[in-house]
Amino acid sequence: MTKSKEGEDDIDKVLRIPIMKFSYVDLQVATEDFKEELGSGGFGSVINGVMADSTMIAVKQLDNRGQGMTAFLVEIDTIRRLHHFNLVRLIRFCA
């Protein structure tokens, strides 16, 4: 998790526009501590979750192998730009 101001600047620089962020605690609560795995692949697992307002979410939880922060942020930016009825929509992220 990026905590420094410098890390926040890196996030904004790569994404070019601000995106709302989840806190890690928000995601823990929504996923009941990352309980229900929907699948895995690429760089980690996808976990089922429900927000307090009943919005269903899928949380991609990255493992620590192979993907650095820049690659993660590029992936976030790509997902943010995609709009297709067969794909989920990025609403927030946590780094």
Biopython code that builds the backbone (N, CA, C, O; Angstrom):
import numpy as np
from Bio.PDB.StructureBuilder import StructureBuilder

atoms = [
    (1, "MET", "N", (0.847, -1.160, 0.000)),
    (1, "MET", "CA", (0.000, 0.000, 0.000)),
    (1, "MET", "C", (0.901, 1.234, 0.000)),
    (1, "MET", "O", (1.809, 1.348, 0.823)),
    (2, "THR", "N", (0.648, 2.139, -0.911)),
    (2, "THR", "CA", (1.437, 3.355, -1.000)),
    (2, "THR", "C", (0.952, 4.352, 0.034)),
    (2, "THR", "O", (-0.226, 4.712, 0.050)),
    (3, "LYS", "N", (1.851, 4.800, 0.895)),
    (3, "LYS", "CA", (1.449, 5.714, 1.962)),
    (3, "LYS", "C", (2.080, 7.086, 1.826)),
    (3, "LYS", "O", (1.570, 8.057, 2.385)),
    (4, "SER", "N", (3.180, 7.185, 1.095)),
    (4, "SER", "CA", (3.883, 8.461, 1.040)),
    (4, "SER", "C", (3.245, 9.409, 0.031)),
    (4, "SER", "O", (2.559, 8.978, -0.896)),
    (5, "LYS", "N", (3.477, 10.699, 0.222)),
    (5, "LYS", "CA", (3.009, 11.707, -0.734)),
    (5, "LYS", "C", (3.658, 11.459, -2.086)),
    (5, "LYS", "O", (3.021, 11.639, -3.125)),
    (6, "GLU", "N", (4.915, 11.049, -2.079)),
    (6, "GLU", "CA", (5.623, 10.755, -3.322)),
    (6, "GLU", "C", (4.907, 9.643, -4.090)),
    (6, "GLU", "O", (4.751, 9.740, -5.307)),
    (7, "GLY", "N", (4.475, 8.600, -3.402)),
    (7, "GLY", "CA", (3.737, 7.509, -4.027)),
    (7, "GLY", "C", (2.420, 7.981, -4.607)),
    (7, "GLY", "O", (2.029, 7.542, -5.688)),
    (8, "GLU", "N", (1.725, 8.870, -3.905)),
    (8, "GLU", "CA", (0.469, 9.441, -4.399)),
    (8, "GLU", "C", (0.719, 10.229, -5.677)),
    (8, "GLU", "O", (-0.079, 10.161, -6.611)),
    (9, "ASP", "N", (1.818, 10.976, -5.728)),
    (9, "ASP", "CA", (2.161, 11.722, -6.932)),
    (9, "ASP", "C", (2.405, 10.771, -8.102)),
    (9, "ASP", "O", (1.982, 11.049, -9.224)),
    (10, "ASP", "N", (3.090, 9.644, -7.846)),
    (10, "ASP", "CA", (3.337, 8.651, -8.884)),
    (10, "ASP", "C", (2.020, 8.097, -9.422)),
    (10, "ASP", "O", (1.865, 7.928, -10.631)),
    (11, "ILE", "N", (1.083, 7.819, -8.538)),
    (11, "ILE", "CA", (-0.221, 7.294, -8.947)),
    (11, "ILE", "C", (-0.917, 8.304, -9.850)),
    (11, "ILE", "O", (-1.397, 7.940, -10.924)),
    (12, "ASP", "N", (-0.979, 9.550, -9.439)),
    (12, "ASP", "CA", (-1.643, 10.579, -10.229)),
    (12, "ASP", "C", (-0.944, 10.804, -11.567)),
    (12, "ASP", "O", (-1.601, 11.069, -12.574)),
    (13, "LYS", "N", (0.379, 10.701, -11.583)),
    (13, "LYS", "CA", (1.143, 10.903, -12.810)),
    (13, "LYS", "C", (0.840, 9.803, -13.828)),
    (13, "LYS", "O", (0.640, 10.096, -15.007)),
    (14, "VAL", "N", (0.803, 8.560, -13.397)),
    (14, "VAL", "CA", (0.551, 7.446, -14.307)),
    (14, "VAL", "C", (-0.894, 7.457, -14.779)),
    (14, "VAL", "O", (-1.154, 7.251, -15.964)),
    (15, "LEU", "N", (-1.838, 7.693, -13.876)),
    (15, "LEU", "CA", (-3.248, 7.646, -14.234)),
    (15, "LEU", "C", (-3.721, 8.908, -14.945)),
    (15, "LEU", "O", (-4.751, 8.881, -15.618)),
    (16, "ARG", "N", (-3.009, 9.988, -14.815)),
    (16, "ARG", "CA", (-3.301, 11.257, -15.460)),
    (16, "ARG", "C", (-4.543, 11.963, -14.930)),
    (16, "ARG", "O", (-4.645, 13.183, -15.059)),
    (17, "ILE", "N", (-5.481, 11.248, -14.347)),
    (17, "ILE", "CA", (-6.649, 11.876, -13.717)),
    (17, "ILE", "C", (-6.882, 11.185, -12.384)),
    (17, "ILE", "O", (-6.572, 10.002, -12.243)),
    (18, "PRO", "N", (-7.415, 11.892, -11.416)),
    (18, "PRO", "CA", (-7.677, 11.256, -10.122)),
    (18, "PRO", "C", (-8.823, 10.250, -10.235)),
    (18, "PRO", "O", (-9.818, 10.497, -10.916)),
    (19, "ILE", "N", (-8.668, 9.132, -9.565)),
    (19, "ILE", "CA", (-9.714, 8.113, -9.467)),
    (19, "ILE", "C", (-9.964, 7.899, -7.984)),
    (19, "ILE", "O", (-9.029, 7.866, -7.185)),
    (20, "MET", "N", (-11.229, 7.755, -7.623)),
    (20, "MET", "CA", (-11.555, 7.505, -6.215)),
    (20, "MET", "C", (-10.866, 6.222, -5.764)),
    (20, "MET", "O", (-10.749, 5.262, -6.526)),
    (21, "LYS", "N", (-10.417, 6.221, -4.530)),
    (21, "LYS", "CA", (-9.704, 5.067, -3.991)),
    (21, "LYS", "C", (-10.488, 4.449, -2.837)),
    (21, "LYS", "O", (-11.154, 5.154, -2.080)),
    (22, "PHE", "N", (-10.403, 3.137, -2.712)),
    (22, "PHE", "CA", (-10.906, 2.411, -1.554)),
    (22, "PHE", "C", (-9.806, 2.378, -0.511)),
    (22, "PHE", "O", (-8.624, 2.412, -0.855)),
    (23, "SER", "N", (-10.179, 2.312, 0.752)),
    (23, "SER", "CA", (-9.181, 1.988, 1.768)),
    (23, "SER", "C", (-9.124, 0.462, 1.851)),
    (23, "SER", "O", (-10.077, -0.224, 1.481)),
    (24, "TYR", "N", (-8.014, -0.052, 2.333)),
    (24, "TYR", "CA", (-7.870, -1.505, 2.482)),
    (24, "TYR", "C", (-8.944, -2.038, 3.427)),
    (24, "TYR", "O", (-9.492, -3.116, 3.199)),
    (25, "VAL", "N", (-9.243, -1.290, 4.482)),
    (25, "VAL", "CA", (-10.273, -1.705, 5.451)),
    (25, "VAL", "C", (-11.640, -1.793, 4.777)),
    (25, "VAL", "O", (-12.400, -2.724, 5.042)),
    (26, "ASP", "N", (-11.962, -0.821, 3.898)),
    (26, "ASP", "CA", (-13.227, -0.884, 3.149)),
    (26, "ASP", "C", (-13.334, -2.200, 2.382)),
    (26, "ASP", "O", (-14.386, -2.839, 2.368)),
    (27, "LEU", "N", (-12.237, -2.592, 1.748)),
    (27, "LEU", "CA", (-12.246, -3.828, 0.962)),
    (27, "LEU", "C", (-12.320, -5.067, 1.845)),
    (27, "LEU", "O", (-12.969, -6.048, 1.482)),
    (28, "GLN", "N", (-11.665, -5.032, 2.996)),
    (28, "GLN", "CA", (-11.765, -6.150, 3.940)),
    (28, "GLN", "C", (-13.209, -6.360, 4.376)),
    (28, "GLN", "O", (-13.692, -7.491, 4.415)),
    (29, "VAL", "N", (-13.887, -5.281, 4.698)),
    (29, "VAL", "CA", (-15.286, -5.368, 5.142)),
    (29, "VAL", "C", (-16.170, -5.854, 3.997)),
    (29, "VAL", "O", (-16.990, -6.752, 4.188)),
    (30, "ALA", "N", (-16.011, -5.268, 2.810)),
    (30, "ALA", "CA", (-16.863, -5.608, 1.669)),
    (30, "ALA", "C", (-16.710, -7.063, 1.234)),
    (30, "ALA", "O", (-17.662, -7.666, 0.738)),
    (31, "THR", "N", (-15.524, -7.623, 1.416)),
    (31, "THR", "CA", (-15.256, -8.999, 0.972)),
    (31, "THR", "C", (-15.280, -10.010, 2.119)),
    (31, "THR", "O", (-14.950, -11.181, 1.933)),
    (32, "GLU", "N", (-15.672, -9.544, 3.302)),
    (32, "GLU", "CA", (-15.633, -10.392, 4.506)),
    (32, "GLU", "C", (-14.248, -11.013, 4.664)),
    (32, "GLU", "O", (-14.097, -12.229, 4.780)),
    (33, "ASP", "N", (-13.250, -10.144, 4.667)),
    (33, "ASP", "CA", (-11.833, -10.507, 4.803)),
    (33, "ASP", "C", (-11.358, -11.396, 3.652)),
    (33, "ASP", "O", (-10.630, -12.366, 3.861)),
    (34, "PHE", "N", (-11.786, -11.045, 2.429)),
    (34, "PHE", "CA", (-11.344, -11.704, 1.202)),
    (34, "PHE", "C", (-11.706, -13.190, 1.186)),
    (34, "PHE", "O", (-10.898, -14.043, 0.820)),
    (35, "LYS", "N", (-12.946, -13.472, 1.595)),
    (35, "LYS", "CA", (-13.415, -14.839, 1.814)),
    (35, "LYS", "C", (-13.722, -15.615, 0.530)),
    (35, "LYS", "O", (-13.257, -16.745, 0.383)),
    (36, "GLU", "N", (-14.486, -15.045, -0.397)),
    (36, "GLU", "CA", (-15.006, -15.809, -1.533)),
    (36, "GLU", "C", (-14.248, -15.500, -2.826)),
    (36, "GLU", "O", (-14.477, -14.473, -3.465)),
    (37, "GLU", "N", (-13.352, -16.399, -3.195)),
    (37, "GLU", "CA", (-12.580, -16.228, -4.419)),
    (37, "GLU", "C", (-13.423, -16.634, -5.623)),
    (37, "GLU", "O", (-13.985, -17.729, -5.658)),
    (38, "LEU", "N", (-13.506, -15.744, -6.606)),
    (38, "LEU", "CA", (-14.249, -16.034, -7.833)),
    (38, "LEU", "C", (-13.369, -16.709, -8.874)),
    (38, "LEU", "O", (-13.856, -17.473, -9.707)),
    (39, "GLY", "N", (-12.089, -16.429, -8.825)),
    (39, "GLY", "CA", (-11.156, -17.008, -9.785)),
    (39, "GLY", "C", (-9.776, -16.440, -9.561)),
    (39, "GLY", "O", (-9.574, -15.585, -8.699)),
    (40, "SER", "N", (-8.822, -16.924, -10.347)),
    (40, "SER", "CA", (-7.462, -16.399, -10.230)),
    (40, "SER", "C", (-6.763, -16.507, -11.568)),
    (40, "SER", "O", (-7.203, -17.230, -12.463)),
    (41, "GLY", "N", (-5.681, -15.786, -11.688)),
    (41, "GLY", "CA", (-4.895, -15.788, -12.910)),
    (41, "GLY", "C", (-4.110, -14.509, -12.993)),
    (41, "GLY", "O", (-4.192, -13.658, -12.108)),
    (42, "GLY", "N", (-3.352, -14.371, -14.049)),
    (42, "GLY", "CA", (-2.584, -13.143, -14.234)),
    (42, "GLY", "C", (-1.712, -12.851, -13.038)),
    (42, "GLY", "O", (-0.717, -13.538, -12.804)),
    (43, "PHE", "N", (-2.076, -11.842, -12.286)),
    (43, "PHE", "CA", (-1.253, -11.399, -11.162)),
    (43, "PHE", "C", (-1.925, -11.588, -9.819)),
    (43, "PHE", "O", (-1.459, -11.026, -8.828)),
    (44, "GLY", "N", (-3.006, -12.361, -9.743)),
    (44, "GLY", "CA", (-3.643, -12.549, -8.451)),
    (44, "GLY", "C", (-5.030, -13.132, -8.553)),
    (44, "GLY", "O", (-5.398, -13.715, -9.573)),
    (45, "SER", "N", (-5.800, -12.974, -7.491)),
    (45, "SER", "CA", (-7.136, -13.550, -7.373)),
    (45, "SER", "C", (-8.198, -12.466, -7.502)),
    (45, "SER", "O", (-7.943, -11.286, -7.262)),
    (46, "VAL", "N", (-9.402, -12.899, -7.890)),
    (46, "VAL", "CA", (-10.560, -12.006, -7.920)),
    (46, "VAL", "C", (-11.506, -12.465, -6.819)),
    (46, "VAL", "O", (-11.893, -13.632, -6.761)),
    (47, "ILE", "N", (-11.873, -11.531, -5.947)),
    (47, "ILE", "CA", (-12.664, -11.828, -4.768)),
    (47, "ILE", "C", (-14.032, -11.158, -4.894)),
    (47, "ILE", "O", (-14.129, -10.014, -5.339)),
    (48, "ASN", "N", (-15.078, -11.870, -4.503)),
    (48, "ASN", "CA", (-16.439, -11.339, -4.502)),
    (48, "ASN", "C", (-16.637, -10.441, -3.289)),
    (48, "ASN", "O", (-16.113, -10.719, -2.210)),
    (49, "GLY", "N", (-17.400, -9.358, -3.471)),
    (49, "GLY", "CA", (-17.681, -8.466, -2.353)),
    (49, "GLY", "C", (-18.975, -7.702, -2.552)),
    (49, "GLY", "O", (-19.515, -7.642, -3.657)),
    (50, "VAL", "N", (-19.465, -7.118, -1.464)),
    (50, "VAL", "CA", (-20.668, -6.284, -1.483)),
    (50, "VAL", "C", (-20.399, -5.057, -0.617)),
    (50, "VAL", "O", (-20.018, -5.174, 0.548)),
    (51, "MET", "N", (-20.603, -3.877, -1.207)),
    (51, "MET", "CA", (-20.405, -2.633, -0.480)),
    (51, "MET", "C", (-21.588, -2.375, 0.456)),
    (51, "MET", "O", (-22.624, -3.030, 0.347)),
    (52, "ALA", "N", (-21.434, -1.436, 1.360)),
    (52, "ALA", "CA", (-22.480, -1.103, 2.338)),
    (52, "ALA", "C", (-23.775, -0.667, 1.659)),
    (52, "ALA", "O", (-24.857, -0.862, 2.212)),
    (53, "ASP", "N", (-23.675, -0.074, 0.452)),
    (53, "ASP", "CA", (-24.872, 0.358, -0.268)),
    (53, "ASP", "C", (-25.454, -0.746, -1.157)),
    (53, "ASP", "O", (-26.298, -0.473, -2.011)),
    (54, "SER", "N", (-25.003, -2.000, -0.958)),
    (54, "SER", "CA", (-25.444, -3.205, -1.684)),
    (54, "SER", "C", (-24.879, -3.325, -3.094)),
    (54, "SER", "O", (-25.299, -4.212, -3.837)),
    (55, "THR", "N", (-23.946, -2.470, -3.489)),
    (55, "THR", "CA", (-23.293, -2.599, -4.788)),
    (55, "THR", "C", (-22.389, -3.825, -4.756)),
    (55, "THR", "O", (-21.524, -3.948, -3.888)),
    (56, "MET", "N", (-22.597, -4.738, -5.714)),
    (56, "MET", "CA", (-21.733, -5.913, -5.817)),
    (56, "MET", "C", (-20.429, -5.501, -6.488)),
    (56, "MET", "O", (-20.431, -4.752, -7.464)),
    (57, "ILE", "N", (-19.318, -5.998, -5.956)),
    (57, "ILE", "CA", (-18.012, -5.670, -6.511)),
    (57, "ILE", "C", (-17.182, -6.931, -6.686)),
    (57, "ILE", "O", (-17.390, -7.932, -6.000)),
    (58, "ALA", "N", (-16.244, -6.865, -7.609)),
    (58, "ALA", "CA", (-15.218, -7.884, -7.786)),
    (58, "ALA", "C", (-13.896, -7.201, -7.488)),
    (58, "ALA", "O", (-13.585, -6.172, -8.088)),
    (59, "VAL", "N", (-13.123, -7.749, -6.584)),
    (59, "VAL", "CA", (-11.870, -7.145, -6.141)),
    (59, "VAL", "C", (-10.716, -7.986, -6.657)),
    (59, "VAL", "O", (-10.598, -9.165, -6.326)),
    (60, "LYS", "N", (-9.864, -7.372, -7.472)),
    (60, "LYS", "CA", (-8.673, -8.065, -7.923)),
    (60, "LYS", "C", (-7.590, -7.832, -6.882)),
    (60, "LYS", "O", (-7.126, -6.707, -6.694)),
    (61, "GLN", "N", (-7.195, -8.902, -6.209)),
    (61, "GLN", "CA", (-6.173, -8.815, -5.168)),
    (61, "GLN", "C", (-4.869, -9.334, -5.751)),
    (61, "GLN", "O", (-4.733, -10.527, -6.025)),
    (62, "LEU", "N", (-3.917, -8.441, -5.937)),
    (62, "LEU", "CA", (-2.656, -8.809, -6.559)),
    (62, "LEU", "C", (-1.759, -9.548, -5.596)),
    (62, "LEU", "O", (-1.728, -9.252, -4.402)),
    (63, "ASP", "N", (-1.028, -10.516, -6.126)),
    (63, "ASP", "CA", (0.010, -11.120, -5.307)),
    (63, "ASP", "C", (1.280, -10.299, -5.524)),
    (63, "ASP", "O", (1.291, -9.381, -6.344)),
    (64, "ASN", "N", (2.318, -10.611, -4.818)),
    (64, "ASN", "CA", (3.534, -9.793, -4.875)),
    (64, "ASN", "C", (4.526, -10.265, -5.920)),
    (64, "ASN", "O", (5.657, -9.781, -5.963)),
    (65, "ARG", "N", (4.117, -11.206, -6.764)),
    (65, "ARG", "CA", (5.067, -11.739, -7.747)),
    (65, "ARG", "C", (4.925, -11.010, -9.080)),
    (65, "ARG", "O", (3.836, -10.952, -9.650)),
    (66, "GLY", "N", (6.011, -10.466, -9.565)),
    (66, "GLY", "CA", (6.096, -10.068, -10.946)),
    (66, "GLY", "C", (5.507, -8.734, -11.378)),
    (66, "GLY", "O", (5.895, -8.239, -12.436)),
    (67, "GLN", "N", (4.617, -8.133, -10.645)),
    (67, "GLN", "CA", (4.007, -6.900, -11.123)),
    (67, "GLN", "C", (4.349, -5.755, -10.182)),
    (67, "GLN", "O", (3.977, -5.777, -9.009)),
    (68, "GLY", "N", (5.044, -4.772, -10.687)),
    (68, "GLY", "CA", (5.395, -3.612, -9.895)),
    (68, "GLY", "C", (4.265, -2.595, -9.891)),
    (68, "GLY", "O", (3.247, -2.778, -10.558)),
    (69, "MET", "N", (4.454, -1.530, -9.139)),
    (69, "MET", "CA", (3.427, -0.502, -8.995)),
    (69, "MET", "C", (3.099, 0.143, -10.339)),
    (69, "MET", "O", (1.929, 0.391, -10.629)),
    (70, "THR", "N", (4.108, 0.418, -11.164)),
    (70, "THR", "CA", (3.836, 1.058, -12.447)),
    (70, "THR", "C", (2.973, 0.166, -13.331)),
    (70, "THR", "O", (2.028, 0.653, -13.952)),
    (71, "ALA", "N", (3.277, -1.132, -13.403)),
    (71, "ALA", "CA", (2.469, -2.056, -14.204)),
    (71, "ALA", "C", (1.045, -2.130, -13.663)),
    (71, "ALA", "O", (0.090, -2.188, -14.438)),
    (72, "PHE", "N", (0.898, -2.130, -12.346)),
    (72, "PHE", "CA", (-0.431, -2.136, -11.721)),
    (72, "PHE", "C", (-1.211, -0.888, -12.122)),
    (72, "PHE", "O", (-2.383, -0.980, -12.489)),
    (73, "LEU", "N", (-0.573, 0.268, -12.054)),
    (73, "LEU", "CA", (-1.255, 1.520, -12.384)),
    (73, "LEU", "C", (-1.619, 1.601, -13.862)),
    (73, "LEU", "O", (-2.665, 2.149, -14.211)),
    (74, "VAL", "N", (-0.775, 1.067, -14.728)),
    (74, "VAL", "CA", (-1.104, 1.022, -16.152)),
    (74, "VAL", "C", (-2.326, 0.131, -16.370)),
    (74, "VAL", "O", (-3.199, 0.458, -17.173)),
    (75, "GLU", "N", (-2.389, -0.989, -15.660)),
    (75, "GLU", "CA", (-3.562, -1.867, -15.761)),
    (75, "GLU", "C", (-4.825, -1.151, -15.267)),
    (75, "GLU", "O", (-5.880, -1.259, -15.892)),
    (76, "ILE", "N", (-4.725, -0.435, -14.168)),
    (76, "ILE", "CA", (-5.860, 0.335, -13.645)),
    (76, "ILE", "C", (-6.328, 1.349, -14.687)),
    (76, "ILE", "O", (-7.527, 1.492, -14.926)),
    (77, "ASP", "N", (-5.382, 2.047, -15.301)),
    (77, "ASP", "CA", (-5.725, 3.052, -16.305)),
    (77, "ASP", "C", (-6.401, 2.411, -17.515)),
    (77, "ASP", "O", (-7.346, 2.977, -18.066)),
    (78, "THR", "N", (-5.933, 1.251, -17.929)),
    (78, "THR", "CA", (-6.543, 0.545, -19.060)),
    (78, "THR", "C", (-7.965, 0.118, -18.728)),
    (78, "THR", "O", (-8.873, 0.322, -19.534)),
    (79, "ILE", "N", (-8.170, -0.460, -17.574)),
    (79, "ILE", "CA", (-9.508, -0.890, -17.168)),
    (79, "ILE", "C", (-10.437, 0.315, -17.050)),
    (79, "ILE", "O", (-11.607, 0.236, -17.422)),
    (80, "ARG", "N", (-9.924, 1.418, -16.537)),
    (80, "ARG", "CA", (-10.720, 2.635, -16.393)),
    (80, "ARG", "C", (-11.243, 3.125, -17.737)),
    (80, "ARG", "O", (-12.355, 3.647, -17.819)),
    (81, "ARG", "N", (-10.455, 2.960, -18.780)),
    (81, "ARG", "CA", (-10.819, 3.458, -20.104)),
    (81, "ARG", "C", (-11.772, 2.530, -20.860)),
    (81, "ARG", "O", (-12.449, 2.968, -21.790)),
    (82, "LEU", "N", (-11.831, 1.257, -20.471)),
    (82, "LEU", "CA", (-12.663, 0.287, -21.194)),
    (82, "LEU", "C", (-14.119, 0.394, -20.780)),
    (82, "LEU", "O", (-14.433, 0.512, -19.595)),
    (83, "HIS", "N", (-14.995, 0.352, -21.754)),
    (83, "HIS", "CA", (-16.433, 0.338, -21.498)),
    (83, "HIS", "C", (-17.051, -0.688, -22.434)),
    (83, "HIS", "O", (-17.192, -0.434, -23.630)),
    (84, "HIS", "N", (-17.418, -1.841, -21.898)),
    (84, "HIS", "CA", (-18.016, -2.905, -22.694)),
    (84, "HIS", "C", (-19.002, -3.642, -21.813)),
    (84, "HIS", "O", (-18.748, -3.835, -20.624)),
    (85, "PHE", "N", (-20.125, -4.057, -22.378)),
    (85, "PHE", "CA", (-21.166, -4.689, -21.560)),
    (85, "PHE", "C", (-20.743, -6.021, -20.966)),
    (85, "PHE", "O", (-21.373, -6.477, -20.012)),
    (86, "ASN", "N", (-19.710, -6.665, -21.484)),
    (86, "ASN", "CA", (-19.238, -7.937, -20.931)),
    (86, "ASN", "C", (-18.126, -7.760, -19.895)),
    (86, "ASN", "O", (-17.638, -8.744, -19.339)),
    (87, "LEU", "N", (-17.727, -6.523, -19.634)),
    (87, "LEU", "CA", (-16.638, -6.278, -18.692)),
    (87, "LEU", "C", (-17.144, -5.477, -17.505)),
    (87, "LEU", "O", (-18.080, -4.686, -17.618)),
    (88, "VAL", "N", (-16.503, -5.699, -16.366)),
    (88, "VAL", "CA", (-16.850, -4.906, -15.189)),
    (88, "VAL", "C", (-16.326, -3.495, -15.380)),
    (88, "VAL", "O", (-15.407, -3.262, -16.166)),
    (89, "ARG", "N", (-16.915, -2.564, -14.660)),
    (89, "ARG", "CA", (-16.514, -1.166, -14.707)),
    (89, "ARG", "C", (-15.692, -0.860, -13.469)),
    (89, "ARG", "O", (-16.061, -1.253, -12.362)),
    (90, "LEU", "N", (-14.589, -0.165, -13.646)),
    (90, "LEU", "CA", (-13.748, 0.243, -12.521)),
    (90, "LEU", "C", (-14.436, 1.394, -11.794)),
    (90, "LEU", "O", (-14.723, 2.433, -12.390)),
    (91, "ILE", "N", (-14.698, 1.203, -10.503)),
    (91, "ILE", "CA", (-15.313, 2.281, -9.734)),
    (91, "ILE", "C", (-14.312, 2.930, -8.778)),
    (91, "ILE", "O", (-14.402, 4.128, -8.509)),
    (92, "ARG", "N", (-13.377, 2.164, -8.274)),
    (92, "ARG", "CA", (-12.330, 2.644, -7.369)),
    (92, "ARG", "C", (-11.198, 1.632, -7.350)),
    (92, "ARG", "O", (-11.312, 0.540, -7.908)),
    (93, "PHE", "N", (-10.108, 2.008, -6.703)),
    (93, "PHE", "CA", (-9.026, 1.056, -6.492)),
    (93, "PHE", "C", (-8.335, 1.343, -5.183)),
    (93, "PHE", "O", (-8.570, 2.377, -4.558)),
    (94, "CYS", "N", (-7.474, 0.420, -4.767)),
    (94, "CYS", "CA", (-6.698, 0.568, -3.544)),
    (94, "CYS", "C", (-5.256, 0.202, -3.881)),
    (94, "CYS", "O", (-4.993, -0.857, -4.449)),
    (95, "ALA", "N", (-4.333, 1.079, -3.530)),
    (95, "ALA", "CA", (-2.909, 0.785, -3.784)),
    (95, "ALA", "C", (-2.123, 1.048, -2.523)),
    (95, "ALA", "O", (-0.906, 0.868, -2.505)),
]
sb = StructureBuilder()
sb.init_structure("model")
sb.init_model(0)
sb.init_chain("A")
sb.init_seg("    ")
for serial, (resi, resn, name, xyz) in enumerate(atoms, 1):
    if name == "N":
        sb.init_residue(resn, " ", resi, " ")
    sb.init_atom(name, np.array(xyz, "f"), 0.0, 1.0, " ", f" {name:<3s}", serial, name[0])
structure = sb.get_structure()
